[in-house]
Amino acid sequence: MRFPVFADLDSDQKKVFSESPENGAILIVGPPGSGKTVIAMHRALRLANLGGKVVITMFNNTLARYTANFENLPSDVQILNLNQWVDQWYRNGFNTSPPKDYSVRKRYKPYDWNQIKNDINNADESTLCRLNWGNLIIDEGQDFTCAIYKALTLLMRRIKDNKPSLTVFADENQAIHNQNCAVGDMMEILNTSIDDSRLWRINKNYRNTLAIAKFSKHFQMLGLRAASLPNRSGLSPKIVFHEDLESQIEQVIK
């Protein structure tokens, strides 16, 4: 698989790459098809070349496997889904499994981020040092809960020297569950703003043709902040309605 190289990026994407701070918290917001994952991979290369440890994490395991094929990715850059990273990170700091929220009445028990936040708040200096992730890049950050960001930013505040960095790429249009953290809440928790180059917005749609982009824009949540339309032409999208699951499956097979 070939990801766009740096020369393929447009001026706005290159600006995010070159002008965003290397330390602290950074938030990059963009609608579907605007190249957030591509910029995330190039930011990982930039931070790795500066000598830092880099971890890229995302909620979706399929996407994590997909991006793991990025060409020329240094061996010291890890790509993990959320569960893999949290298990590794928390165990490295506390030498035990991360706490789960057993109040949730589901077979899968999510992590108890309020307890993790308390553990970070009570951690001694040596534990904080082991919890230092170096450079953490979160892709599809809208699929994570606000409690995660509150815990991570607490750790960033508590570590005095060689502070970790946190880069979050997010899009409210692509949230996959109703427990996600809204972009406005992320901005407040991460304390990001345009004034200090810690908040970036990218708007151009590179993924779709003009016809598909016009159709999909109807369903986007952000109105004027939705992706600007691409120039690439193509066939108009076709909408197919089915009365039952069997006919849907047959259509997909065909």
C-alpha positions in Angstrom: 0.0 0.0 0.0 1.3 3.4 -0.9 0.5 6.4 1.4 1.0 9.9 0.0 4.6 11.0 0.5 5.4 14.5 1.9 5.6 16.0 -1.6 2.0 14.8 -2.2 0.6 16.9 0.7 -1.1 20.2 -0.1 -0.1 23.5 1.5 -2.5 23.2 4.4 -1.4 19.7 5.3 2.3 20.7 5.1 1.6 23.6 7.3 0.1 21.3 10.0 3.2 19.1 9.7 5.8 21.9 9.9 4.2 24.5 12.1 2.4 22.5 14.8 4.4 22.3 18.1 6.3 19.1 18.9 5.4 19.1 22.6 2.2 19.4 24.6 -1.3 18.7 23.3 -2.3 19.3 19.6 -5.8 18.8 18.1 -6.3 18.5 14.3 -9.9 18.5 13.2 -11.2 17.6 9.7 -14.1 16.1 8.0 -14.1 12.7 6.1 -11.5 12.4 3.4 -9.4 15.4 4.4 -6.2 13.4 5.0 -6.1 13.2 8.8 -4.7 9.7 8.9 -2.1 10.6 6.3 -0.9 13.6 8.4 -0.9 11.5 11.5 1.5 9.1 9.9 3.8 11.9 8.7 3.7 13.5 12.1 4.8 10.1 13.6 7.8 10.1 11.2 8.7 13.7 12.2 8.6 12.9 15.9 10.5 9.7 15.5 13.2 11.4 13.5 13.6 13.8 16.4 14.6 10.9 18.5 11.3 10.4 20.5 9.3 7.3 21.1 6.1 7.3 19.1 2.9 5.4 19.5 -0.1 5.7 17.2 -3.4 4.4 18.6 -6.9 4.3 17.3 -10.2 2.8 18.3 -10.6 0.7 15.2 -8.5 -2.5 15.0 -9.0 -2.8 11.2 -7.6 0.7 10.7 -4.7 0.0 13.0 -3.7 -3.0 10.8 -4.2 -0.9 7.6 -1.9 1.9 8.7 0.7 -0.6 10.0 1.6 -1.1 6.3 2.8 2.5 6.0 6.0 2.5 4.0 9.3 3.6 5.6 7.8 3.5 9.1 10.6 3.3 11.7 10.7 0.3 13.9 10.4 2.4 17.0 7.0 3.7 15.9 4.2 1.4 17.3 0.7 1.2 15.8 -1.8 -0.3 18.3 -5.5 -0.2 18.9 -6.8 1.3 22.1 -7.0 -1.9 24.1 -3.5 -2.9 23.1 -2.0 0.4 24.0 -3.8 0.9 27.3 -2.9 -2.7 28.5 0.8 -2.1 27.6 1.0 1.5 29.0 -0.8 0.9 32.3 1.0 -2.4 33.0 4.3 -0.7 32.4 3.5 1.9 35.0 1.6 -0.1 37.7 2.7 -3.7 36.9 -0.9 -4.8 36.8 -3.8 -4.9 34.4 -5.8 -1.6 34.0 -9.0 -1.5 36.0 -12.3 -2.2 34.3 -15.7 -0.6 34.8 -17.8 -3.5 36.1 -20.9 -1.3 36.5 -21.5 -1.5 32.8 -24.0 -4.3 32.1 -22.3 -5.7 29.0 -20.2 -8.7 28.3 -17.3 -6.4 27.3 -16.3 -4.2 30.3 -14.6 -0.9 29.3 -11.7 0.6 31.1 -12.5 2.5 34.3 -10.9 5.8 33.3 -12.0 7.6 36.4 -10.1 5.0 38.5 -7.1 5.3 36.1 -7.2 9.1 36.6 -7.1 8.5 40.4 -4.2 6.1 40.0 -2.3 8.7 38.0 -3.1 11.4 40.6 -1.7 9.2 43.4 1.3 7.9 41.5 4.8 8.5 42.8 7.6 9.9 40.6 9.0 6.6 39.5 5.6 5.4 38.4 5.0 8.6 36.5 8.3 8.1 34.8 7.3 4.6 33.6 3.9 6.0 32.5 5.5 8.5 30.2 4.5 7.4 26.7 6.8 9.8 24.9 4.7 10.9 21.9 1.2 9.6 21.6 -0.8 10.1 18.4 -4.6 9.3 18.6 -6.3 8.9 15.2 -10.1 9.0 15.0 -10.1 10.7 18.4 -13.9 11.3 18.3 -14.3 7.6 19.1 -12.7 7.9 22.5 -14.4 9.1 25.7 -13.7 12.5 27.4 -12.6 10.5 30.5 -9.6 9.2 28.5 -8.5 12.7 27.6 -8.9 13.9 31.2 -6.7 11.1 32.5 -4.0 11.6 29.8 -3.8 15.4 30.3 -3.5 14.9 34.1 -0.5 12.7 33.5 1.0 15.4 31.2 0.6 18.0 33.9 2.1 15.8 36.6 5.3 14.9 34.7 7.8 17.6 35.3 10.7 16.7 33.0 10.7 15.3 29.5 7.0 15.8 29.3 5.0 13.6 26.9 3.2 15.0 23.9 -0.3 14.2 22.7 -1.6 14.7 19.2 -5.3 14.0 18.5 -7.0 13.8 15.1 -10.8 14.0 15.2 -14.0 14.4 13.2 -17.5 14.5 14.7 -19.0 13.2 11.5 -17.3 9.8 11.9 -18.1 8.9 15.5 -19.0 5.2 15.8 -20.8 5.2 19.1 -22.7 7.6 21.3 -20.1 7.7 24.1 -17.7 9.8 22.1 -16.0 13.0 23.1 -17.2 16.0 21.1 -14.6 18.2 19.4 -15.6 21.2 21.6 -15.0 19.1 24.7 -11.6 18.0 23.4 -10.6 21.6 22.8 -11.5 22.4 26.4 -9.8 19.4 28.0 -6.7 19.6 25.9 -6.6 23.4 26.2 -6.0 23.9 22.5 -6.5 27.1 20.5 -5.6 28.5 17.1 -3.7 31.3 18.8 -0.8 29.1 19.9 -1.0 26.7 16.9 -2.4 23.9 19.0 -5.7 23.7 17.1 -5.8 23.1 13.4 -8.6 22.6 10.9 -8.3 21.0 7.5 -11.2 21.0 5.1 -10.5 19.7 1.7 -12.0 16.4 0.6 -9.5 14.1 -1.2 -11.3 10.8 -0.8 -14.3 11.1 -3.0 -15.5 12.3 -6.4 -17.5 15.6 -6.6 -20.8 13.7 -7.0 -20.2 11.5 -4.0 -18.9 14.4 -1.9 -22.1 16.5 -2.7 -24.3 13.6 -1.6 -22.4 12.8 1.6 -22.2 16.5 2.6 -25.9 16.4 3.0 -25.4 14.2 6.1 -22.5 16.0 7.7 -23.0 17.6 11.0 -20.7 20.6 10.8 -22.4 22.7 8.2 -20.0 25.4 7.0 -17.1 23.6 8.6 -17.8 20.5 6.5 -15.3 19.4 3.8 -14.9 21.6 0.8 -15.9 19.8 -2.4 -13.2 18.1 -4.5 -12.6 18.6 -8.2 -12.4 15.0 -9.3 -15.3 13.9 -11.5 -17.1 10.6 -11.4 -20.4 8.7 -11.6 -23.3 9.8 -9.5 -23.9 7.6 -6.4 -26.7 5.0 -6.7 -29.1 4.4 -3.8 -30.6 1.0 -3.4 -33.5 0.2 -1.1 -34.2 -3.3 0.2 -37.1 -4.8 2.1 -35.2 -7.5 4.0 -31.7 -8.6 4.9 -31.6 -11.4 2.4 -32.0 -9.1 -0.5 -29.3 -6.8 0.9 -26.9 -9.7 1.1 -27.7 -10.7 -2.5 -27.0 -7.2 -3.7 -23.7 -7.1 -1.9 -22.7 -10.5 -3.4 -23.6 -9.3 -6.9 
